Structure formats: C-alpha cells, structure tokens
C-alpha cells in the first residue's frame, strides 16, 4: 500500500524539481542564455527559465531538514540578479522552518494545487492504444515543436493571443532531458496534447490541454492512458499529476485511479517591490 508520507513526498517533489532544472536548461540552450539556470537550495532546486515564466520556480525545499535564513537569502539573491520574483511550490510535509521563514520574509500564498499519485504495473504498458477510442495519440517530431506548442497554448488561452515569448517557452521544453510529448488527433486533426517528465522512476504528467472544439470526446483520457503506458514501459513505478482543486483535470485523473496525497501551496515574493 502507498502511504502519503515524507518518503513519498521527497520522491514526488524531487521529480518536479529535477524536471524544472531540465526545462530551464533547455530554455537557456535555445535562447543562448549563459547565466546559471538553477540553484540547489534547502534540499530542493530553484530554477530560472525567464522572467515571468512558468519555468521560473522552486520545488522541494525543506524535505530533507530545516530551511535556514542563509538558504532563503541565497535563493532570493539568485532570482534578484535576474530581476525575477520568487515563486516556491511548497509541500505540507516540509520542515516547519520553511513556513516560518516564508511568513517572516513577506511571502504571500497565491495558488493551491492537489498532488495525485498512482502506482504503475506491467498492465499499464498495455493500456494504450485503445482500438475502440476515436482518439489517436502519437509522439510529435522535433520539427513539430512549434505547432504542438501553439496547439497546447491555445487550449489554455483560447480567448487570448499567444505571445512569441510564451510560445518560445513551450517550444523550448521539447529539448529537455527526460521529457516526452504526446499529441492527440481525432480524424487526423490535432485535438490536444500533453507531456510527461521522468526522473528516478517517477513520471510527472502535466501540460495537457484540449482545444475547445474537441472537448468531451475522450481526448484527455487518451492522453493520460498513452502517458501511463509509456511510463510503465520506461520502468516507472509511480505516476503523479498536480491539478487545480475541483477541476476537470482532477476528475479525469481520479477516474483512472489517481488519489490525492497532499495539497501544494505556491508562495510568491516580488523582490523588486520589497
């Protein structure tokens, strides 16, 4: 039986921390950025992938012991050097010193996300493809990075223009070590996409979206099953997903046997206004 304890939290948070490092490295490579893109800190990693970028955040702090004033100062100086705010995804199983320091240093909570986990078995590798489904899932080629990124970006921001900077961030992730991308099609037409990062036997599923005209047709289920199949085939024993509480994404993963193990809180400090 899988217990929602500190050992599990360390595995899950380390997976997303390492994925963040690889995404930042990929972004730097495609943008000829020569500065440091990550900082090991307080048992976790702080990554930088551009100012106001979703790649710029820290994971895993405080899961291997107390967090110190010196740890926080080092991390803040790392982000301040790039003119970036500090975003920290926190796990409730972290050492209490982290929450104390966040309060004392003027951080504010800005977001909740539920972390779900599911054990994988050999049978998961046979879960996809499903001959009955109208959805087909394939791995896009590297030269499709931009078109794939635009597809997924439009599923998230359907009523807004996708900026070149955001498209660049999405596209750069294609070069990240340990990252796998999946495109869903209905009758040969691109309908949605999702990605997965694998580190140390844990598959972290994320970045999934369906364009409006193909919603409620099983696209997300197909993308989940295809990624679980690849994760099991790759030797992973766990799969994880972080979703907005009560969202459609949460319902999708619960239907496939995922269960919530804890809730993250993201904290922000804007160093330019303090």
N, C-alpha and C positions, 0 to 999 in steps of 0.2 A: 504493500500500500504506500502511496506517495503522501508524505507529510509536508505541510506548509511551514517548514522550519527554517532556521538560519542557513543550514547547509544548502537547501533548495534555493533560497533567495540568492545566495552567493553565486550559484551556477547561472541563474536566470539573469541577474543584473550584470554579471561579468560578460555574458553573451552580448548584451546590448552595448556594453561599454566597448568591447573589442570591435563590434560592428561599427560603432561610431568612429573609432580610430581609423578603420579601413575606409570608410566613406570620406573622412576628412583627407586622408592620403590621396584618394582618387581625385577628389576635388582639386587638391593642390597640384597634382600632376597635370590635369587638363587646363589649369589656369596659370601655369608657370609661377606658382606661389612658392617662395623659397624659405619662408619662415617655419617655425615649429608649428605643427598642427595638432599636437596632443601633449598632455601633461599627466603623468601618473600622479595621483594625489589621494591620500587617505584611503588607500585600498581600492580606489576606482580610477577612472580616467576622465579627464576633461578634454574635449575635442573642439577644434576650430575649423569650420568649413565656410567661412564668410560671415560678415556682419549681417545680423537679422536673418540668418539661415537656419533652417530646421536641423542642419547638421551640427550646429554650434551649441553643445550642451554637455553636461557631465552626468555620468552614471556610476553607481556602485560605491559611493562614499560611505564610510562608516560601517561596512560589513565585515571588516577584519580588525575591529578595535576602535578606540576613541579617535575622534577627529579633533585636531588642535587648532589654536589660533594661527599658528605658523602655516598649517595646511591651507586654511582659508585665505590667508594673505597671499600665499604663493599662487593659488588658483586665481584670485582676483587680479593680481598683477599680470598674470598670463593673459587674461581677457582684456584688461585695461590697455595693454600695449597695442591691441588691435582695434581699440575703440568699440569694443563689444560689451553688451550686457552679459551677466552671468545667469545661465539657466541650468538648474540642477533638478534632475529627476530623482526623487528620494523614495526609498523603500522603508516601510514602517518597522522592519526588523533591524534597521541600522542602529548603531550605538546612540543612546540618548544625547550624547555630546553634540551630535550633528544638529538636531532640532534646537538645542540651546543656543548654539552659535548662529544659526540662521535667524533666530529671533533677535539676538543681541546685535547683529550686524545689519539689520534693516531689510531683510529679505521679505517678500510677500508671496503668499500662495496664489497661483494663477490657474491651476488646472489639476483635475483628477483623471486618473486612468486606472482601469481594472486590469490586472495581470492574470491571464488564464494560462493553464498548463494542461498538457495531455501526454500520457505515456504512449510510446510508439512500439509496435510489434512488427514482426515479419509480415503479418497480414496486411498492414498498411501499404506496403510496397505494391500490393495487387489491387489497391482501391481505385486506381485510375490507370488507363482510361475506362470510362463507363459507356458502353455501346448504346445504352438507352438514351442518354442525355443528348440534347440538340447542340450542346456546347462542346467545342473542341478547344483544347489547350495545347499550346506549343511554346517552346523557348525561342524568343526573338533573337535574331542575329545581331552582332555588334553594330553593324551598319544601320540597324533599325532603332538604335538608342534614342534618337531624337523623336521619331514618330511615336514610339512606345511612350516616351516621357510626356509628349503632348496629349496622348490618349488618356493617361492616368491623371495628369494635371487637370484636364477638362472634366474628369469625373469628380474631382474635388472642388473645382472652382467653375461650375457650369455657367454662372452668370457674370463672370468677370474675365477680362483678358489675362492671358498667361504671359507674364513678363519674360524677356530673354534671360534675365538673371535666374529666375526660378526654374526655367526650362534647363538652363545650364547645370543647376544643382541636381535636378532629376537625372539628367543625362550622364553626369559625371559618376554617379553611383554604379553605372554599368561596369566600370573599371575596377570596382572594389574587390579585394580578395575575399573569398568566402561568400560572395553574393550571387544569387540565382534569380532570374527574372522569368515571368510567365505571362503570356498573352492569351486571353480567351477570345474566341471567334464564334459567331453564330452565322451560319450560311456563308462562311468565308469573310464576314465583315468583322473588323476588330470591335469588341464589345467591352473590354476591360482588361485590367492587368493587376498583377501583384508580385511581390518579391519575397525573398527569404534569405537570411544570413545564417550560416552555420559556423559555430565555434565550439570546440570542445564537447561535441556530442549533443549540443542543443541547437535546434532550429528555431529561429525567431522569425515569425511571419508578420509582414507588415506592408504598408504602402499599397493596399489593394483598393481598387475603385472600379465602378461600372458606369459607363456613360448613360444618361437618363433614358434614352430610347430602348435600352436593353435590360432595364431593371425588372426584377421579379420574374426572371426567366432561368434562374439557376446558375448565373454566371459566378457569383461568389462561392457557391458550394463547389462548383467545378474547380475553381482556383484553389480553394482550400484542399480538396482531395488530391489535386495534382502536386501541390507542395508537400503534403504529408507523405505522399508516395515517394517523392524524390528524397525527402528527409530520411525515411526509413531505409531506402535503397543506399543512402550515403552512410548508414551506420549510426544515425542518431537514436537516442533512447527517449528524448523528450522534445516536444514542440511547445512553443509559447507564443502568445499573442497579447498585445496590450490594446484595449479598446476604450472608447468613451463609455462611461457607465450608462446602461439602459439603451444603448444604440442598436441599430440594426446589425452592426458588426458583432456586437455581443451575442445577439440571438443566433447569428449564423454559426459562431464557434461553439456555443452551448449545444446546438443541435448535433454537432459532431463529437460530443463527448469531452470538450474542454470544461474545466471548472476553475472558478476564480480562487486564487491563493492569497492575494493581498491587493491593496489599492495604493498606487503611487500618488504622490503629490509633487507637482512641479513648482519650484520656487524660483523667483526672479529678483535680481538686483541690478538696477541700471546704474552703473558706476559713473556715467557721465553727468548724473544729476544728484550725486551724493558727495 
